Amino acid sequence: MPPSHNLVALHPAPLEALAIPAELDGRAGTNRATGSHAQIAATNDLDAIRAWLARFAVKPATFDSYRKEAERLLLWSLVELGKPLSSLTHEDCLRYRHFLADPQPAATWVAGGGAGGGRKHPRGDARWRPFHGPLSPTSIRQAMVILNVLFSWLVQAGYLAGNPLALSRQRTPKAAPRITRYLEPGLWQEVKDFIASMPQETARDRAHYHRVRWLFTLLYLGGLRIAEAGGNSMGQFFVRRDADGTMRWWLTVHGKGDRDRLVPATRELMTELSRYRQHLGMTALPSPNETTPLVLPIGSTAGRTAGRTTGPDRTTTEGPSRRPLTRAALHTIVKDVFAGAAGRLRERGEAFAARADLLDQASAHWLRHSAGSHMADNQVDLRLVRDNLGHASLTTTSLYLHVDDDRRHHETDEKHRIDW
């Protein structure tokens, strides 16, 4: 039965702007814990969610991801079921899982769902919607994992009596690897060819070309996550002598889980870093502890000062700017390149449409998956691939492990190349 609260139903709003009718705010939710053992002060669902999210405030990427899933479930519960989140049952959660695969009606749930679909809008925009289209099976599984964390915490905090997702915790068969999240070498070559063809007539064109080339080099050769490309600096490159006396460059990456890992800075990677820095008017190699972000906004160079041209991608601060590009800005740059490469493919005819569609789906994380896949295809030891991508803890205190690091650098340098 559709809910009677039409204002909520017609206009799903972000958490910070959401006004919930008193009868739906969760104070009387059927799954509310009884007694006086509550560990949080929240008396309604919205405040309980905010208390949970506050734990992740210092980790913006995690906060955004967790807020998105909690927000979607809360809005769905209010709009589709007309009940508070604290009254959801196991059966309701199963229905929600199916809903994620096709959020309908699209005009209510999907940004631009009534006219083309998929476009993102700022959270303060009246056109904002919780979804940008159907979720993939992988994204659905991730959403349910996050919601299980939410419900478990609310039970532990004494706010809910039980976790309605707990009955779904049995292990399910793993899905087959999704080849669509990986660029096979031919498709990867199409992306590199598109970058090589980018215009360089104007100073801004050249600046954009050099930045794109460096960003794709960093994401592919370094296997970095998009947040790592935005959250680390050039001063984290360093050089050390290996057991044979060879000087090798490395990049210390502070990444997921607040862990550090060492990424081999291959000769190609250092050549491209020098190329990018010299285009910016900087020295070819970074100084120790240099604070320059790995990727800079156009116009934000060490060789330029205040008073340059203005615009959303320009700096007007005095002296050299050290503003890193945001995660969203880096993501947009990558998506634009994939879209451009897809457009070039479509120009060749219908036979290339499927490959173009695949590129349209690609994101920065596909470059990381592709890097790992290409290293494995080129017979880099899988243990070295694991360490390059940060899938294991990093230890550098042992001489034995130091020798292993030298071998990892050598094999990565010899077998993992971008070949611009």
Secondary structure by P-SEA (a helix, b strand, c coil): ccccaaaaaaccccccccccccccccccccccccccccccccccaaaaaaaaaccccccaaaaaaaaaaaaaaaaaaacccccccccccaaaaaaaaaaaacccccccccccccccccccccccccccccccccccaaaaaaaaaaaaaaaaaaaaacccccccccccccccccccccccccccaaaaaaaaaaaaacccccaaaaaaaaaaaaaaaaaacccccaaaaacccccccccccccccbbbbbbbccccccbbbbccccaaaaaaaaaaaaaaccccccccccccccccccccccccccccccccccccccccccccccaaaaaaaaaaaaaaaaaaaaaacccaaaaaaaaaaccaaaaaaaaaaaaaaacccaaaaaaaaccbbbbcccaaaaaaaaaaaaaaaacccccc
